[in-house]
Amino acid sequence: MRVRVLLALLACLAAGGARAGEPPLKAGVAEWAPPFIMEGAGGKPAGFTVDLFRAIATRMKRGILFIPVPQAELAKGLEDGRFDLLAGPIAATPERAAEMLFTEGYIWSEYQFGGRKSHPIDRLESLRGQRLAVHADSEYAEWADRGAQKFGFTVVRLPNEAAVFAALKAGQADASLTDSAALRFAANSTPGLVAGMTLPETRTHDSAAFRTSDIELRDETEDMLHCLKQDGTVARISKKWFGTEPDAEDLEKLAVPGNGVPGLAGYDPKPRKTHC
């Protein structure tokens, strides 16, 4: 299936036609991260990220190719030129901002625990004696490794977030720790799975990322993202995939001044004139 999905993704161009002389944008995405990237009908790409960046590319009058790779390979692929951007979602952190250039976010991200209705994770003490499923090679796994002894849980490391939620559903894990947006989608589509407490100190922007030298491409992409927030497109895509209307202070609707993520390296606070 992986080969079929890859071929379908590589074959997919955004509507609207490429600008003369410019190749399609090559967008690196995690190979399986519902609801952001997944296999749709007929093996075609689907998901929040696909819909959003097709819309961005259409406004830019460029094609776009979605290239799925394991999560751990995304940063290297951007660095070595396989990708023009990482469509995300990439949680914007100080460590990543030292190596990448971010747009403003299009959805909030924070660490959030999932559990069952019979045992919701509403406080850290609820983890004692539980099997906590996490995506291996992620920041969630790092948190779990640090907290396992302190809070008395065991860590179940799995290859992606879809496998994390599948393990929880199948009873192979008792709780999960993932991105809040991914959990929101899973809880809406999985009976018995409930969203629990968040770690508020981890809240940040889920964004697109670029090489630090690609300021012009970052700024143009952010310009288009800002337009799509203004006309309601980002909110509509969010409601389609997550089932609820974003609030005014959610990043699907909230336009951030300047370019990038405030407080992180690469942020440009200068007011911008959006060309919608």
C-alpha positions as CSV (number, residue, x, y, z in Angstrom):
1,M,0.0,0.0,0.0
2,R,2.8,2.4,0.8
3,V,4.1,2.3,-2.8
4,R,0.6,2.9,-4.2
5,V,0.1,5.8,-1.9
6,L,3.5,7.3,-2.8
7,L,2.8,7.1,-6.5
8,A,-0.6,8.6,-6.0
9,L,0.8,11.4,-4.0
10,L,3.6,12.2,-6.4
11,A,1.2,12.2,-9.3
12,C,-1.1,14.8,-7.6
13,L,-0.9,18.4,-8.8
14,A,-2.8,21.3,-7.4
15,A,-5.5,22.8,-9.6
16,G,-4.9,26.1,-11.2
17,G,-1.9,25.5,-13.3
18,A,1.8,26.1,-12.6
19,R,3.4,29.6,-13.2
20,A,5.3,29.6,-16.5
21,G,8.8,28.2,-16.0
22,E,8.3,27.2,-12.4
23,P,8.2,23.5,-11.3
24,P,5.6,22.3,-8.8
25,L,6.4,22.8,-5.2
26,K,7.7,19.7,-3.5
27,A,6.0,19.3,-0.1
28,G,7.4,16.9,2.4
29,V,4.7,15.3,4.6
30,A,4.7,12.5,7.2
31,E,3.7,9.3,5.4
32,W,0.7,8.6,7.7
33,A,-0.7,11.2,10.0
34,P,-4.5,11.3,10.1
35,P,-6.3,13.6,9.7
36,F,-3.5,15.7,8.1
37,I,-2.3,13.1,5.5
38,M,-3.8,9.8,4.7
39,E,-4.9,7.6,1.8
40,G,-8.2,8.7,0.3
41,A,-10.5,7.2,-2.3
42,G,-8.7,5.4,-5.1
43,G,-5.3,5.8,-3.3
44,K,-5.4,9.5,-3.8
45,P,-4.0,11.8,-1.1
46,A,-6.5,13.2,1.4
47,G,-6.4,15.1,4.6
48,F,-6.3,18.6,6.2
49,T,-2.7,19.3,5.0
50,V,-3.5,18.2,1.5
51,D,-6.6,20.4,1.2
52,L,-4.9,23.4,2.8
53,F,-1.8,23.3,0.7
54,R,-3.6,22.6,-2.5
55,A,-5.5,25.8,-1.8
56,I,-2.3,27.7,-1.0
57,A,-0.6,26.4,-4.2
58,T,-3.7,27.3,-6.3
59,R,-3.5,30.9,-5.0
60,M,0.2,30.9,-5.8
61,K,-0.6,29.6,-9.3
62,R,1.8,26.7,-8.8
63,G,1.5,22.9,-8.8
64,I,2.3,20.9,-5.7
65,L,3.6,17.4,-5.1
66,F,3.0,15.8,-1.7
67,I,6.0,13.5,-0.9
68,P,5.4,11.2,2.1
69,V,8.4,10.0,4.2
70,P,8.8,8.8,7.8
71,Q,8.5,11.6,10.3
72,A,12.2,11.3,11.3
73,E,13.3,12.0,7.6
74,L,11.4,15.2,7.1
75,A,14.0,17.7,8.4
76,K,16.8,15.9,6.5
77,G,14.8,16.0,3.3
78,L,14.3,19.7,3.6
79,E,17.9,20.3,4.3
80,D,19.2,18.2,1.3
81,G,16.7,19.8,-1.1
82,R,14.3,16.9,-1.7
83,F,11.6,19.2,-0.5
84,D,10.9,22.9,-1.0
85,L,8.9,23.0,2.2
86,L,7.5,20.8,4.9
87,A,3.7,21.2,4.7
88,G,3.3,19.9,8.2
89,P,2.0,20.0,10.6
90,I,5.3,20.8,12.2
91,A,5.1,22.0,15.8
92,A,7.1,25.2,15.9
93,T,9.6,25.0,18.7
94,P,12.8,27.0,19.6
95,E,15.0,24.0,18.7
96,R,13.4,23.6,15.3
97,A,13.3,27.4,14.6
98,A,17.1,27.4,15.0
99,E,17.3,25.2,11.9
100,M,14.1,26.0,9.9
101,L,12.0,29.0,8.9
102,F,8.3,28.8,9.9
103,T,5.1,30.4,8.7
104,E,2.6,31.4,11.3
105,G,0.5,28.5,12.4
106,Y,-2.7,27.2,10.9
107,I,-3.8,25.2,14.0
108,W,-2.8,25.1,17.6
109,S,-0.6,22.2,18.9
110,E,-0.1,21.0,22.4
111,Y,0.6,17.7,24.1
112,Q,-2.6,15.9,25.0
113,F,-3.4,12.6,26.7
114,G,-6.0,10.3,25.3
115,G,-7.7,7.6,27.3
116,R,-10.9,5.5,27.6
117,K,-14.2,6.7,29.0
118,S,-13.7,4.2,31.8
119,H,-10.3,5.7,32.7
120,P,-9.8,9.3,31.3
121,I,-6.4,10.9,31.9
122,D,-7.5,14.0,33.7
123,R,-4.4,14.4,35.8
124,L,-0.8,13.0,35.7
125,E,-1.5,10.7,38.6
126,S,-4.0,8.9,36.4
127,L,-1.1,7.5,34.4
128,R,0.2,5.3,37.3
129,G,0.2,1.6,36.3
130,Q,-0.9,2.5,32.7
131,R,0.6,1.6,29.4
132,L,1.2,4.9,27.6
133,A,1.3,4.7,23.8
134,V,3.5,7.2,21.9
135,H,4.9,7.8,18.4
136,A,8.5,6.6,18.5
137,D,11.2,9.1,17.6
138,S,8.9,12.0,18.6
139,E,8.9,14.7,21.2
140,Y,6.0,12.8,22.9
141,A,8.2,9.7,23.3
142,E,10.9,11.9,24.8
143,W,8.4,13.3,27.4
144,A,7.2,9.7,28.1
145,D,10.8,8.5,28.7
146,R,11.4,11.3,31.1
147,G,8.2,10.9,33.0
148,A,7.8,7.1,33.1
149,Q,9.5,6.5,36.4
150,K,8.2,9.6,38.1
151,F,4.5,8.9,37.2
152,G,4.7,5.1,37.2
153,F,3.7,4.2,33.7
154,T,5.3,2.0,31.0
155,V,6.0,3.3,27.5
156,V,4.6,1.6,24.4
157,R,6.5,3.0,21.4
158,L,4.8,2.7,18.0
159,P,5.6,3.8,14.4
160,N,3.1,6.5,13.9
161,E,0.1,8.2,15.5
162,A,-2.4,6.0,13.7
163,A,-0.8,3.0,15.3
164,V,-1.0,4.8,18.7
165,F,-4.7,5.2,18.5
166,A,-5.2,1.7,17.1
167,A,-3.3,0.2,20.1
168,L,-5.5,2.2,22.4
169,K,-8.7,1.0,20.7
170,A,-7.4,-2.6,20.7
171,G,-6.6,-2.6,24.3
172,Q,-2.8,-2.9,23.7
173,A,-2.3,0.4,25.5
174,D,-4.3,2.2,28.2
175,A,-3.5,5.8,27.3
176,S,-1.9,7.9,24.6
177,L,0.2,11.1,24.3
178,T,0.0,12.9,21.0
179,D,-0.6,16.2,19.3
180,S,-3.9,17.7,20.4
181,A,-5.2,18.1,16.8
182,A,-4.6,14.4,16.0
183,L,-6.3,13.3,19.2
184,R,-9.3,15.6,18.4
185,F,-9.8,13.8,15.1
186,A,-9.3,10.3,16.7
187,A,-11.7,11.0,19.5
188,N,-14.4,12.1,17.1
189,S,-14.0,8.9,15.0
190,T,-13.2,6.2,17.7
191,P,-16.0,5.1,20.1
192,G,-14.8,5.0,23.7
193,L,-11.7,7.2,23.1
194,V,-11.7,10.4,25.0
195,A,-9.4,13.4,25.1
196,G,-7.9,14.1,28.5
197,M,-5.6,16.7,30.0
198,T,-3.2,18.9,28.0
199,L,0.2,20.1,29.0
200,P,-0.4,23.9,28.5
201,E,3.3,24.8,28.6
202,T,3.7,22.9,25.3
203,R,1.2,24.9,23.3
204,T,2.6,26.2,20.0
205,H,1.8,26.7,16.4
206,D,1.5,23.8,13.9
207,S,3.1,25.4,10.9
208,A,4.8,24.9,7.5
209,A,8.6,24.9,7.5
210,F,11.2,26.1,5.0
211,R,15.0,26.3,4.7
212,T,16.3,29.3,6.6
213,S,17.5,30.8,3.2
214,D,14.1,30.6,1.6
215,I,12.6,33.7,3.2
216,E,10.8,34.8,0.0
217,L,9.0,31.5,-0.4
218,R,8.1,31.4,3.3
219,D,6.7,34.9,3.0
220,E,4.7,34.2,-0.1
221,T,3.3,31.0,1.4
222,E,2.3,32.9,4.6
223,D,0.7,35.6,2.5
224,M,-1.5,33.0,0.8
225,L,-2.3,31.4,4.2
226,H,-3.3,34.8,5.6
227,C,-5.7,35.2,2.6
228,L,-7.2,31.8,3.2
229,K,-7.8,32.6,6.9
230,Q,-9.4,35.9,5.9
231,D,-11.9,34.3,3.5
232,G,-12.8,31.4,5.8
233,T,-11.1,28.7,3.8
234,V,-8.9,27.4,6.6
235,A,-11.8,27.3,9.0
236,R,-13.9,25.4,6.5
237,I,-11.1,22.8,5.9
238,S,-10.7,22.5,9.7
239,K,-14.5,21.9,10.2
240,K,-14.5,19.3,7.4
241,W,-11.7,17.2,9.1
242,F,-12.3,17.9,12.8
243,G,-16.1,18.3,12.8
244,T,-16.3,21.5,14.8
245,E,-16.2,25.2,13.9
246,P,-13.0,26.9,15.0
247,D,-13.3,29.8,17.5
248,A,-12.1,33.3,16.7
249,E,-8.9,32.8,18.7
250,D,-8.1,29.5,17.0
251,L,-5.3,29.7,14.5
252,E,-7.5,28.7,11.6
253,K,-9.1,32.2,11.9
254,L,-6.4,34.2,13.8
255,A,-4.1,36.2,11.6
256,V,-0.7,36.7,13.3
257,P,1.1,40.1,12.8
258,G,4.3,39.9,10.8
259,N,5.8,36.7,9.2
260,G,6.5,33.6,11.2
261,V,5.9,32.6,14.8
262,P,6.3,35.4,17.4
263,G,9.1,34.7,19.9
264,L,11.0,32.3,17.7
265,A,14.0,32.7,15.5
266,G,13.1,33.7,11.9
267,Y,10.1,35.8,13.0
268,D,9.8,39.1,11.1
269,P,7.5,41.6,13.0
270,K,7.2,44.1,10.2
271,P,3.6,44.7,9.1
272,R,2.9,43.0,5.8
273,K,0.5,43.9,3.0
274,T,-1.4,40.8,2.1
275,H,-2.0,40.3,-1.7
276,C,-5.2,38.4,-1.8
